[in-house]
Amino acid sequence: MGGVSHPAALLTNNPVLQQMVNRAMVDVRAADKATRQLIQIDITAKQLALQIAEYEEMIGNQEPPGQQVMDDSGA
Protein backbone atom coordinates (compact mmCIF):
# COMPACT_ATOMS: atom_id res chain seq x y z
CA MET A 1 0.00 0.00 0.00
CA GLY A 2 1.14 3.57 -0.64
CA GLY A 3 0.06 5.04 2.71
CA VAL A 4 2.21 5.76 5.72
CA SER A 5 1.60 3.10 8.34
CA HIS A 6 2.79 5.09 11.34
CA PRO A 7 3.39 8.84 11.65
CA ALA A 8 6.25 8.36 14.15
CA ALA A 9 8.24 6.48 11.52
CA LEU A 10 7.92 9.49 9.21
CA LEU A 11 9.32 11.79 11.92
CA THR A 12 12.26 9.58 12.82
CA ASN A 13 13.29 9.27 9.17
CA ASN A 14 12.95 12.96 8.27
CA PRO A 15 14.95 15.50 10.29
CA VAL A 16 13.17 18.47 8.66
CA LEU A 17 9.75 17.19 9.76
CA GLN A 18 11.12 16.36 13.19
CA GLN A 19 12.44 19.91 13.59
CA MET A 20 9.11 21.38 12.44
CA VAL A 21 7.14 19.32 14.96
CA ASN A 22 9.59 20.05 17.78
CA ARG A 23 9.38 23.79 17.10
CA ALA A 24 5.58 23.63 16.98
CA MET A 25 5.52 21.79 20.31
CA VAL A 26 7.75 24.42 21.90
CA ASP A 27 5.54 27.22 20.55
CA VAL A 28 2.32 25.58 21.72
CA ARG A 29 3.64 24.69 25.15
CA ALA A 30 4.87 28.27 25.67
CA ALA A 31 1.55 29.81 24.59
CA ASP A 32 -1.25 30.75 26.93
CA LYS A 33 -4.79 29.51 26.37
CA ALA A 34 -5.86 32.51 24.24
CA THR A 35 -2.77 32.23 22.05
CA ARG A 36 -3.36 28.50 21.57
CA GLN A 37 -6.88 29.32 20.35
CA LEU A 38 -5.42 31.80 17.85
CA ILE A 39 -2.95 29.14 16.70
CA GLN A 40 -5.85 26.75 16.18
CA ILE A 41 -7.79 29.38 14.18
CA ASP A 42 -4.71 30.01 12.02
CA ILE A 43 -4.31 26.28 11.36
CA THR A 44 -7.99 25.95 10.42
CA ALA A 45 -7.78 28.94 8.06
CA LYS A 46 -4.72 27.42 6.35
CA GLN A 47 -6.43 24.04 6.00
CA LEU A 48 -9.42 25.75 4.39
CA ALA A 49 -7.13 27.70 2.05
CA LEU A 50 -5.39 24.45 1.03
CA GLN A 51 -8.74 22.78 0.32
CA ILE A 52 -9.86 25.75 -1.79
CA ALA A 53 -6.57 25.76 -3.74
CA GLU A 54 -6.84 22.01 -4.38
CA TYR A 55 -10.45 22.43 -5.53
CA GLU A 56 -9.49 25.27 -7.86
CA GLU A 57 -6.70 23.14 -9.33
CA MET A 58 -9.07 20.23 -9.77
CA ILE A 59 -11.74 22.21 -11.60
CA GLY A 60 -9.10 24.09 -13.59
CA ASN A 61 -7.82 20.81 -15.05
CA GLN A 62 -11.23 19.61 -16.21
CA GLU A 63 -12.67 20.18 -19.66
CA PRO A 64 -15.99 22.01 -19.78
CA PRO A 65 -18.92 19.59 -20.24
CA GLY A 66 -19.84 18.82 -23.83
CA GLN A 67 -16.57 19.96 -25.37
CA GLN A 68 -14.01 17.69 -26.97
CA VAL A 69 -10.38 18.37 -27.73
CA MET A 70 -9.74 18.04 -31.47
CA ASP A 71 -6.52 16.54 -32.74
CA ASP A 72 -4.39 18.01 -35.55
CA SER A 73 -6.46 16.27 -38.24
CA GLY A 74 -9.58 18.19 -37.21
CA ALA A 75 -11.42 15.00 -36.31
Residue frames as qw, qx, qy, qz and C-alpha x, y, z in Angstrom:
[[0.000, 0.889, 0.458, 0.000, 0.00, 0.00, 0.00],
 [0.420, 0.545, -0.009, 0.726, 1.14, 3.57, -0.64],
 [0.373, -0.848, -0.091, -0.365, 0.06, 5.04, 2.71],
 [0.143, 0.509, -0.653, 0.542, 2.21, 5.76, 5.72],
 [0.643, -0.317, -0.697, -0.024, 1.60, 3.10, 8.34],
 [0.559, -0.640, -0.376, 0.369, 2.79, 5.09, 11.34],
 [0.142, 0.961, 0.015, 0.238, 3.39, 8.84, 11.65],
 [0.558, -0.754, 0.309, 0.156, 6.25, 8.36, 14.15],
 [0.791, 0.035, 0.420, 0.443, 8.24, 6.48, 11.52],
 [0.409, 0.787, 0.223, 0.404, 7.92, 9.49, 9.21],
 [0.233, -0.956, 0.132, -0.120, 9.32, 11.79, 11.92],
 [0.720, -0.519, 0.390, 0.246, 12.26, 9.58, 12.82],
 [0.727, 0.207, 0.448, 0.478, 13.29, 9.27, 9.17],
 [0.308, 0.717, 0.254, 0.571, 12.95, 12.96, 8.27],
 [0.441, -0.273, -0.350, 0.780, 14.95, 15.50, 10.29],
 [0.053, -0.215, -0.179, -0.959, 13.17, 18.47, 8.66],
 [0.552, -0.491, -0.487, -0.466, 9.75, 17.19, 9.76],
 [0.658, -0.385, -0.520, 0.384, 11.12, 16.36, 13.19],
 [0.288, -0.057, -0.170, 0.941, 12.44, 19.91, 13.59],
 [0.269, -0.348, -0.322, -0.838, 9.11, 21.38, 12.44],
 [0.653, -0.503, -0.533, -0.191, 7.14, 19.32, 14.96],
 [0.593, -0.286, -0.427, 0.620, 9.59, 20.05, 17.78],
 [0.106, 0.099, -0.025, 0.989, 9.38, 23.79, 17.10],
 [0.448, -0.429, -0.420, -0.662, 5.58, 23.63, 16.98],
 [0.680, -0.451, -0.563, 0.134, 5.52, 21.79, 20.31],
 [0.421, -0.158, -0.298, 0.842, 7.75, 24.42, 21.90],
 [0.114, -0.230, -0.178, -0.950, 5.54, 27.22, 20.55],
 [0.576, -0.455, -0.504, -0.454, 2.32, 25.58, 21.72],
 [0.664, -0.390, -0.534, 0.348, 3.64, 24.69, 25.15],
 [0.323, -0.095, -0.204, 0.919, 4.87, 28.27, 25.67],
 [0.191, -0.355, -0.340, -0.850, 1.55, 29.81, 24.59],
 [0.290, 0.083, 0.617, -0.727, -1.25, 30.75, 26.93],
 [0.408, 0.396, 0.813, -0.128, -4.79, 29.51, 26.37],
 [0.386, 0.799, 0.162, -0.432, -5.86, 32.51, 24.24],
 [0.107, 0.661, -0.603, -0.433, -2.77, 32.23, 22.05],
 [0.288, -0.041, 0.948, 0.128, -3.36, 28.50, 21.57],
 [0.461, 0.615, 0.583, -0.264, -6.88, 29.32, 20.35],
 [0.301, 0.825, -0.194, -0.437, -5.42, 31.80, 17.85],
 [0.117, -0.418, 0.848, 0.304, -2.95, 29.14, 16.70],
 [0.405, 0.266, 0.873, -0.047, -5.85, 26.75, 16.18],
 [0.429, 0.778, 0.274, -0.370, -7.79, 29.38, 14.18],
 [0.126, 0.731, -0.515, -0.430, -4.71, 30.01, 12.02],
 [0.254, -0.159, 0.937, 0.182, -4.31, 26.28, 11.36],
 [0.449, 0.508, 0.711, -0.188, -7.99, 25.95, 10.42],
 [0.344, 0.829, -0.019, -0.441, -7.78, 28.94, 8.06],
 [0.020, 0.574, -0.728, -0.375, -4.72, 27.42, 6.35],
 [0.359, 0.094, 0.928, 0.042, -6.43, 24.04, 6.00],
 [0.458, 0.698, 0.460, -0.303, -9.42, 25.75, 4.39],
 [0.222, 0.803, -0.330, -0.444, -7.13, 27.70, 2.05],
 [0.172, -0.331, 0.887, 0.271, -5.39, 24.45, 1.03],
 [0.432, 0.370, 0.817, -0.093, -8.74, 22.78, 0.32],
 [0.394, 0.815, 0.171, -0.389, -9.86, 25.75, -1.79],
 [0.076, 0.692, -0.586, -0.415, -6.57, 25.76, -3.74],
 [0.284, -0.084, 0.942, 0.158, -6.84, 22.01, -4.38],
 [0.455, 0.586, 0.632, -0.225, -10.45, 22.43, -5.53],
 [0.299, 0.838, -0.114, -0.442, -9.49, 25.27, -7.86],
 [0.058, -0.495, 0.792, 0.353, -6.70, 23.14, -9.33],
 [0.395, 0.175, 0.902, -0.008, -9.07, 20.23, -9.77],
 [0.456, 0.724, 0.465, -0.230, -11.74, 22.21, -11.60],
 [0.136, 0.819, -0.325, -0.454, -9.10, 24.09, -13.59],
 [0.156, -0.352, 0.868, 0.314, -7.82, 20.81, -15.05],
 [0.465, 0.368, 0.798, -0.103, -11.23, 19.61, -16.21],
 [0.050, 0.157, 0.570, 0.805, -12.67, 20.18, -19.66],
 [0.446, 0.108, 0.208, -0.864, -15.99, 22.01, -19.78],
 [0.560, 0.224, 0.779, -0.171, -18.92, 19.59, -20.24],
 [0.637, 0.657, 0.373, -0.154, -19.84, 18.82, -23.83],
 [0.308, 0.865, -0.356, -0.176, -16.57, 19.96, -25.37],
 [0.952, -0.013, 0.187, 0.242, -14.01, 17.69, -26.97],
 [0.225, -0.718, 0.446, 0.484, -10.38, 18.37, -27.73],
 [0.813, 0.573, 0.022, -0.098, -9.74, 18.04, -31.47],
 [0.741, -0.275, 0.364, 0.493, -6.52, 16.54, -32.74],
 [0.134, -0.489, 0.387, 0.770, -4.39, 18.01, -35.55],
 [0.139, 0.180, 0.831, 0.508, -6.46, 16.27, -38.24],
 [0.342, -0.087, -0.070, -0.933, -9.58, 18.19, -37.21],
 [0.570, -0.223, -0.737, -0.286, -11.42, 15.00, -36.31]]
